[in-house]
């Protein structure tokens, strides 16, 4: 049975080879002709009146002609030695080699026309370029580039750092015995050469990696190395791209190459067979003209689709390789993909019915941009070591989980926090990068953010289906406003889920319905009341913290539609950060707060402020909190280091920096030891040894780096460890199931909690709406804006506090604040009033600008408390 099976396979392979050979003859007949100027075959390029066609059209037509068994010209004597004649002769096996061995003139002709050249080296390109330059005819070079750059196999083999196969290696690959006579050896070498040269782009995937040294080459390479000579590729591009005709060859070749590559990666698992396949992506991405308009329509979108099909290991290898590139090279690649995304967004009309998520080119370019993003992170200033320890005891689970399971709901946070697979493969996090090669802001695409339907995108993000892409999986491309909207949807859905669970729970248990997180507090005892209530909730059922907050001040009539919560947060923050309480220390120079290492307050107070920060994010409120950036880095899992002292304690930072840079003898001139002193709340000095018996260990030029590192470690981590852990625990009680860490960087977390410090009242004026008879051209409105613009910075903040409940701009600036100014009757002595829940200012139509100014200033200066209007 086995021999007959083998014969069947051989017969099948023979018929395939014959078909392939005929199709190639048709193709060369359509592209080059038979050489007979008086040819009458209408499907031959040599015939009179034949309409020239590009390579893609010729390939399709060749297949059609083969199917109908169309007329095939015999090669004219003038075409002897050409590709078509060579392909024809190669079908006859060893006799072709014998013929070529005898006809040296034909071989020389082949070399002159470079028909047998299926991969390129830098030297070969320059050789062809010189010959073309002498003849002032670049068509041979254009044909070679078209052939090699449209073939995956040809491109993978090109510009290798290692030498191509020698004749001996080829003979070895064919498995020929050494004792064979010389003619047989020559025939085997010719046959092997024919195998290499007789390969069209469309079949490149079938043999890539088979019988080549690709795998051996890869084994010798480091994880961030490839076998292609990148510098040689850059030099070649520099020489060739100045010629418009040659540039067009690169463009056309890429159009032909990309679908084949996409097919290779999708169906043939080609990268696992030959990791050198990655070379073609490296070579194509070195083309500095990829972002040109000519590429944006077809070539670049197709290439991005192919590149997005790379397996995870290949993407990681590309990221590691590109991480060694310069900032300018990274920026060029970023601009290439950004240009395509912007072009596609602007040239299409995306809406809720025509989602940008369904545009293959935009999605593919975003996935490619992710590889460059992680290369940017890897190539930046990394800090992989200083990570905060996880909480020793986990956040208590909700007591309602059993009920949820009974109701058929999945246990929340089952998979743990979301992590990007490429991040895992590379073993880094974005937060490990202190300073990337180029700023993270350059990866944000504003036109994309404008057309993105965030409610739909969030749904795709949560469902995680393969056929629907969510841009939230690539948060680097989203601005803070868009990410905040995604977080808002996540929070609201969680609130509605908690409300629904509560209703079902009350029906099953017969308990009183309580769908909100209700806090009833007294103004003069706000910390005590809030602390007791929140501590009880945190212990009994932490899931209640994820319900919508509803605050009620005792003795006041205000209904919480958002404004009362804002006031509550503001008062809690004012109270907790009061220096007299002693929970935080305040630096007059930096205007920043820091944890008091010698505070008498218990950990519950710090847990409370952590919960408050989490609730502020969860309920979309802005707090007047002034922490150094290191606090947000620590919340995201990174410890404070020496460089964090720059904004946390600039005086100490400068002193330690001078110590590191001191050129004299540190031990003799400064006489400091590994013992440091601090002062407690009462001004008493406290001594601390950075090392055991630190008072006896002098700081020297040799150990000063260790001294500085340990000093920073003590100041930012060890001295406040107890306080910060309680604070972080409170924060995570609210945000542990949120995609907060996945979406935001530390500086964006600060923006979420504190809002923007830049107050652009001109932007606010542009977006403000009017009601009750007022419009933009009303006299009182014009006078109002003139008055407001004349206020000082502090007065403007008071106005913002009076109208919105906070003196900070929301994420995205004041232009994102929807303020309404409504008419509140004719001229009167009454003060202006506001609905902080809805950002509504009720403004009487005062008779003069002076009266308006006086009434408005009095209202914003003495505003406190709520009533019902």
GIWOLIN-V736374 format. One record per pair of residues at least 24 apart in sequence whose ideal C-beta (glycine too) atoms are under 7 Angstrom apart, sorted by the first residue. I is the first residue (numbers start at 1). J is the second residue. Records with the same first field share a line. If there is no record, write none. Layout:
I=J ; J
This chain:
19=66
21=87 ; 91
22=66
23=62 ; 63 ; 66
24=87 ; 200
25=72 ; 84 ; 87 ; 88
26=62 ; 65 ; 66 ; 72
27=58 ; 59 ; 62
28=83 ; 84 ; 87
29=72 ; 73 ; 84
30=58 ; 61 ; 62
31=55 ; 58
32=82 ; 83 ; 84
34=73 ; 74 ; 75 ; 76 ; 79
35=75 ; 76 ; 78 ; 79
36=76
39=73
41=71 ; 73
43=70 ; 71
44=73
54=252
55=146 ; 150 ; 252 ; 256
56=255 ; 256
80=106
81=106 ; 109 ; 110
82=113 ; 115
83=115
86=110 ; 115 ; 116
87=198
90=194 ; 198
94=187 ; 191
97=186 ; 187 ; 190 ; 191
100=190
101=186
113=140
114=140 ; 144
116=197
117=144
118=148 ; 154 ; 196 ; 197 ; 199
119=148 ; 154 ; 157 ; 158
120=148 ; 158 ; 159
121=159
122=159 ; 232 ; 235 ; 236
125=236
129=239
138=243 ; 245 ; 246
141=246
142=245 ; 246 ; 249
145=246 ; 249 ; 250 ; 253
146=249 ; 252 ; 253
149=250 ; 253 ; 254 ; 257
150=201 ; 253 ; 256 ; 257
151=201 ; 204
152=201 ; 204 ; 205 ; 208 ; 257 ; 260 ; 261 ; 264 ; 280
153=199 ; 204 ; 208
155=279 ; 280 ; 283
156=208 ; 276 ; 277 ; 279 ; 280
158=283
159=228 ; 229 ; 232 ; 233 ; 283
160=227 ; 228 ; 229
161=227 ; 228 ; 229
162=217 ; 227
173=211
201=256 ; 257 ; 260
202=260
204=260
205=263 ; 264 ; 268 ; 270
208=270 ; 273 ; 274 ; 277
209=273 ; 274
212=274
214=274 ; 276
215=274
217=276
218=275 ; 276
223=317 ; 320
224=320 ; 321 ; 323 ; 324
226=278 ; 279 ; 282 ; 321
227=276 ; 279
228=279 ; 282 ; 283
230=282 ; 286
233=283 ; 286
234=286
237=286 ; 287 ; 288
241=288 ; 289
247=289
250=287
251=294 ; 295 ; 299
254=284 ; 299 ; 303
255=298 ; 299 ; 302
258=302 ; 303 ; 306
259=302
261=306
262=305 ; 306 ; 309
265=306 ; 309 ; 310
266=309
271=310 ; 311 ; 314
278=314 ; 317 ; 318
281=307 ; 318
282=321
285=333
288=332
290=336
291=335 ; 336 ; 339
296=339 ; 340 ; 343
300=340
301=340 ; 361 ; 364
304=340 ; 361 ; 364 ; 365 ; 368
305=360 ; 364
307=368
308=364 ; 367 ; 368
312=421 ; 422 ; 425
313=425
315=371 ; 422
316=422 ; 425 ; 426
318=371
319=371 ; 374 ; 375 ; 378 ; 426
320=378
322=372 ; 375
323=375 ; 378 ; 379
324=379
325=379
327=437 ; 438
330=372 ; 375 ; 376 ; 379 ; 437 ; 438
331=438 ; 442
333=372
334=369 ; 372 ; 438 ; 442 ; 443
337=365 ; 368 ; 369 ; 372
338=445
340=365
341=365 ; 366 ; 445 ; 448
342=445 ; 447
345=447 ; 448 ; 451
346=447
350=451
352=453 ; 456
355=453 ; 456
356=448 ; 451 ; 452
357=456 ; 457 ; 460 ; 468 ; 469 ; 470
363=469
366=471 ; 474 ; 477
369=443 ; 477
370=422 ; 474
373=443 ; 476
374=422 ; 426
376=436 ; 437 ; 438
377=428 ; 430 ; 433 ; 436
378=426 ; 428
379=437
380=433 ; 435 ; 436 ; 437
381=433 ; 434 ; 435
382=432 ; 433
383=432 ; 434 ; 641
384=432
386=638 ; 639 ; 641
387=637 ; 638 ; 639
388=634 ; 637 ; 638 ; 639
391=729
395=542 ; 732 ; 733 ; 736
396=542
398=541 ; 542 ; 543
399=541
400=501 ; 505 ; 543
403=505 ; 508
404=501
407=504
412=737
413=736 ; 737
417=741 ; 742
418=739 ; 742
430=745
431=636 ; 637 ; 638 ; 745 ; 746
434=643
440=476 ; 745
443=476 ; 477
444=477 ; 478 ; 479
445=477
446=479
448=477
449=478 ; 479 ; 482
452=482
454=482 ; 485 ; 486 ; 489
455=489
458=486 ; 489 ; 490
472=743
475=742 ; 743
480=748 ; 751 ; 811 ; 812
481=811 ; 812 ; 816
483=743 ; 744
484=752 ; 811
486=743
487=738 ; 739 ; 740 ; 743
488=620
490=738 ; 739
491=618
494=546
495=546 ; 547 ; 548
498=543 ; 546 ; 547
499=547
515=547
516=547 ; 548 ; 550
517=544 ; 545 ; 547 ; 548 ; 549 ; 550
518=550
519=551
520=552 ; 554
521=551 ; 553 ; 554 ; 568
522=554
523=553
526=571 ; 572 ; 575
527=572 ; 575 ; 576
530=572 ; 608
531=604 ; 605 ; 608
534=608 ; 611
535=604
538=611 ; 733
542=733
545=611 ; 733 ; 734
546=734
549=615 ; 619
553=866
556=865 ; 866
557=867 ; 868
558=866 ; 867 ; 868
561=837 ; 838
562=837
563=805 ; 835 ; 836 ; 837
564=866
565=619 ; 621
566=621 ; 805 ; 806 ; 836
567=805 ; 866
569=612 ; 616 ; 621 ; 623
570=624 ; 805 ; 806
572=612
573=623 ; 624 ; 625
576=609
582=681
590=647 ; 650
591=626
592=626 ; 627 ; 628
593=626 ; 627
594=648
595=720 ; 723 ; 724
597=719 ; 720
598=680 ; 681
599=723
603=722 ; 726
606=723 ; 726 ; 727
607=726 ; 727 ; 729 ; 730
608=730
609=727 ; 730
610=726 ; 727 ; 728 ; 729 ; 730 ; 731
611=730 ; 733 ; 734
613=731 ; 753
614=730 ; 731 ; 733 ; 734 ; 735
615=734
616=753
617=735 ; 752 ; 753
618=734
622=754 ; 755 ; 806 ; 808 ; 810
623=753 ; 754
624=806 ; 807 ; 808
625=753 ; 754
629=746 ; 747 ; 750
630=716
632=746 ; 749 ; 750
633=746
634=724
635=728 ; 731 ; 749
636=741 ; 746 ; 749
639=717
640=712 ; 716 ; 717
641=712
642=708 ; 709 ; 712
644=716
645=712 ; 715
648=716
649=715
656=708 ; 711
659=704 ; 708
660=704 ; 705 ; 708
665=701
666=699 ; 700 ; 701 ; 704
667=698 ; 699 ; 700
670=699
672=699
673=697 ; 698 ; 699
674=699 ; 707
676=711
688=714
690=714
751=811
752=811
754=808
755=806 ; 808 ; 809 ; 810 ; 811
756=808 ; 809 ; 811 ; 813
758=809 ; 813
759=796 ; 809 ; 814
760=813 ; 814 ; 815
761=788 ; 789 ; 796 ; 814
763=813 ; 814 ; 815
764=814 ; 815 ; 817 ; 819
766=815
767=815 ; 818
768=819 ; 821
769=818 ; 820
770=821
771=820 ; 822
772=822 ; 823
773=823
774=821 ; 823
780=843 ; 845 ; 846 ; 852
781=821
783=849 ; 852
784=843 ; 852
787=849 ; 852 ; 853 ; 856
798=860 ; 861
799=860
802=834 ; 859 ; 860 ; 863
803=834 ; 836 ; 839 ; 841
804=836 ; 839
805=836
831=855 ; 858 ; 859
832=856 ; 859
833=869
